[in-house]
Amino acid sequence: MTWHKVAGVEPDHLTETLATFHDVWEGANPADVKRADAAIARGNFRTWAKITSHLYALAKRSRHTKVDSSLIKQACARLAPTP
């Protein structure tokens, strides 16, 4: 396994970066994303990858067509207290 060091994700580009990383983030409210970043991820892309994985599973299971603050909170709660 190879580990790559990735610089922190810039808060101003976070929503765009996440939507590029995985389509589950398309249409997410930037304020919800920033709130989760401040509380949980703090720009760490590996943490965002974990949140994305949980978010994808939750969205698929609940048949959500759009990410909302409730879904983001549920995904983040699997890592730490909710934002």
Backbone as CSV, one residue per row, in Angstrom:
resi,resn,N_x,N_y,N_z,CA_x,CA_y,CA_z,C_x,C_y,C_z
1,MET,0.852,-1.167,0.000,0.000,0.000,0.000,0.899,1.233,0.000
2,THR,0.536,2.202,-0.775,1.274,3.443,-0.842,0.410,4.571,-0.300
3,TRP,0.988,5.387,0.562,0.282,6.545,1.110,0.807,7.803,0.435
4,HIS,-0.095,8.644,0.059,0.272,9.913,-0.552,-0.157,11.040,0.357
5,LYS,0.715,12.000,0.532,0.361,13.156,1.329,-0.398,14.132,0.434
6,VAL,-1.576,14.520,0.887,-2.420,15.444,0.131,-2.616,16.693,0.976
7,ALA,-2.399,17.823,0.375,-2.611,19.081,1.100,-4.080,19.201,1.493
8,GLY,-4.342,19.943,2.548,-5.719,20.155,2.985,-6.563,20.796,1.897
9,VAL,-7.821,20.479,1.907,-8.740,21.039,0.917,-9.090,22.461,1.341
10,GLU,-8.956,23.388,0.428,-9.269,24.789,0.701,-10.766,24.952,0.945
11,PRO,-11.161,25.600,2.023,-12.589,25.769,2.343,-13.397,26.419,1.221
12,ASP,-12.781,27.365,0.508,-13.504,28.057,-0.560,-13.803,27.149,-1.756
13,HIS,-13.062,26.063,-1.879,-13.237,25.148,-3.013,-13.759,23.786,-2.579
14,LEU,-14.146,23.667,-1.338,-14.511,22.377,-0.776,-15.701,21.731,-1.479
15,THR,-16.797,22.457,-1.637,-17.990,21.888,-2.255,-17.699,21.447,-3.684
16,GLU,-16.971,22.258,-4.414,-16.605,21.927,-5.800,-15.680,20.703,-5.842
17,THR,-14.722,20.650,-4.939,-13.792,19.525,-4.885,-14.524,18.231,-4.572
18,LEU,-15.437,18.274,-3.611,-16.182,17.073,-3.245,-17.081,16.605,-4.382
19,ALA,-17.714,17.530,-5.091,-18.569,17.157,-6.217,-17.751,16.523,-7.344
20,THR,-16.497,16.946,-7.485,-15.609,16.350,-8.479,-15.170,14.958,-8.030
21,PHE,-14.942,14.804,-6.723,-14.517,13.530,-6.149,-15.608,12.468,-6.270
22,HIS,-16.858,12.845,-5.941,-17.965,11.880,-5.997,-19.260,12.621,-6.291
23,ASP,-20.048,12.080,-7.205,-21.274,12.767,-7.627,-22.350,12.842,-6.544
24,VAL,-22.201,12.106,-5.450,-23.180,12.209,-4.369,-23.210,13.630,-3.790
25,TRP,-22.109,14.369,-3.958,-22.023,15.728,-3.419,-22.623,16.791,-4.347
26,GLU,-22.973,16.436,-5.567,-23.529,17.421,-6.499,-24.811,18.019,-5.920
27,GLY,-24.883,19.298,-5.874,-26.062,19.987,-5.371,-26.086,20.174,-3.869
28,ALA,-25.031,19.747,-3.178,-24.988,19.926,-1.722,-24.888,21.409,-1.383
29,ASN,-25.521,21.796,-0.294,-25.485,23.177,0.156,-24.091,23.488,0.706
30,PRO,-23.402,24.492,0.141,-22.053,24.829,0.612,-21.992,25.146,2.112
31,ALA,-23.030,25.725,2.662,-23.039,26.036,4.098,-23.022,24.753,4.933
32,ASP,-23.743,23.725,4.486,-23.744,22.437,5.191,-22.369,21.788,5.129
33,VAL,-21.736,21.866,3.969,-20.409,21.285,3.781,-19.393,22.019,4.656
34,LYS,-19.435,23.334,4.665,-18.497,24.119,5.485,-18.683,23.826,6.966
35,ARG,-19.918,23.664,7.391,-20.194,23.362,8.799,-19.589,22.009,9.180
36,ALA,-19.751,21.015,8.316,-19.182,19.689,8.579,-17.655,19.735,8.551
37,ASP,-17.111,20.544,7.666,-15.658,20.666,7.596,-15.114,21.285,8.882
38,ALA,-15.755,22.315,9.353,-15.297,22.991,10.576,-15.397,22.074,11.796
39,ALA,-16.432,21.256,11.840,-16.668,20.418,13.013,-15.935,19.083,12.966
40,ILE,-15.784,18.510,11.775,-15.280,17.137,11.686,-14.016,17.014,10.825
41,ALA,-14.103,17.381,9.572,-13.039,17.046,8.615,-11.830,17.980,8.676
42,ARG,-12.061,19.246,8.903,-10.994,20.249,8.995,-10.045,20.213,7.793
43,GLY,-10.651,20.045,6.603,-9.871,20.073,5.360,-9.138,18.785,5.042
44,ASN,-9.268,17.776,5.887,-8.557,16.517,5.685,-9.302,15.671,4.650
45,PHE,-8.637,15.421,3.515,-9.307,14.720,2.427,-9.644,13.272,2.786
46,ARG,-8.812,12.619,3.582,-9.125,11.242,3.988,-10.400,11.203,4.821
47,THR,-10.575,12.199,5.668,-11.806,12.269,6.456,-12.992,12.499,5.538
48,TRP,-12.823,13.368,4.543,-13.898,13.605,3.584,-14.223,12.344,2.794
49,ALA,-13.215,11.535,2.504,-13.468,10.268,1.799,-14.306,9.334,2.671
50,LYS,-14.027,9.291,3.967,-14.817,8.476,4.892,-16.256,8.994,4.979
51,ILE,-16.394,10.302,5.098,-17.734,10.902,5.157,-18.494,10.586,3.870
52,THR,-17.815,10.687,2.740,-18.438,10.400,1.448,-18.927,8.958,1.382
53,SER,-18.127,8.043,1.867,-18.523,6.637,1.875,-19.789,6.425,2.706
54,HIS,-19.818,7.005,3.894,-21.004,6.888,4.747,-22.209,7.588,4.113
55,LEU,-21.963,8.743,3.534,-23.031,9.512,2.907,-23.641,8.747,1.738
56,TYR,-22.786,8.138,0.932,-23.259,7.358,-0.213,-24.141,6.203,0.258
57,ALA,-23.688,5.483,1.272,-24.463,4.350,1.793,-25.796,4.813,2.367
58,LEU,-25.775,5.900,3.120,-27.017,6.430,3.696,-27.985,6.887,2.611
59,ALA,-27.467,7.596,1.613,-28.316,8.101,0.532,-28.932,6.949,-0.253
60,LYS,-28.139,5.930,-0.502,-28.634,4.775,-1.253,-29.700,4.027,-0.454
61,ARG,-29.440,3.845,0.837,-30.367,3.104,1.684,-31.683,3.863,1.878
62,SER,-31.591,5.186,2.008,-32.795,5.973,2.261,-33.418,6.527,0.981
63,ARG,-32.766,6.254,-0.141,-33.241,6.702,-1.460,-33.316,8.222,-1.581
64,HIS,-32.428,8.918,-0.859,-32.317,10.374,-1.002,-31.756,10.674,-2.384
65,THR,-32.334,11.631,-3.052,-31.812,12.016,-4.360,-30.879,13.207,-4.249
66,LYS,-30.880,13.875,-3.099,-30.024,15.034,-2.901,-29.494,15.029,-1.475
67,VAL,-28.234,15.364,-1.353,-27.616,15.467,-0.035,-28.182,16.683,0.675
68,ASP,-28.606,16.486,1.916,-29.082,17.622,2.712,-28.364,17.605,4.060
69,SER,-28.639,18.607,4.880,-27.937,18.738,6.152,-28.165,17.533,7.060
70,SER,-29.356,16.972,7.028,-29.651,15.807,7.852,-28.787,14.610,7.465
71,LEU,-28.653,14.376,6.183,-27.849,13.259,5.706,-26.367,13.472,6.031
72,ILE,-25.895,14.698,5.868,-24.494,15.004,6.193,-24.251,14.785,7.689
73,LYS,-25.175,15.214,8.522,-25.025,15.017,9.969,-24.974,13.538,10.317
74,GLN,-25.810,12.743,9.669,-25.819,11.297,9.928,-24.486,10.666,9.525
75,ALA,-23.953,11.065,8.369,-22.689,10.529,7.903,-21.556,10.941,8.841
76,CYS,-21.555,12.185,9.261,-20.515,12.675,10.167,-20.612,12.027,11.539
77,ALA,-21.805,11.717,11.976,-22.004,11.098,13.291,-21.331,9.730,13.368
78,ARG,-21.095,9.116,12.231,-20.435,7.807,12.234,-18.936,7.953,12.514
79,LEU,-18.435,9.194,12.457,-17.021,9.460,12.726,-16.804,10.158,14.063
80,ALA,-17.730,11.059,14.405,-17.574,11.897,15.593,-18.931,12.526,15.922
81,PRO,-19.016,13.282,16.991,-20.280,13.970,17.283,-20.725,14.831,16.111
82,THR,-22.029,14.971,15.952,-22.575,15.705,14.797,-22.173,17.164,14.818
83,PRO,-22.006,17.748,13.615,-21.621,19.165,13.528,-22.744,20.084,13.940
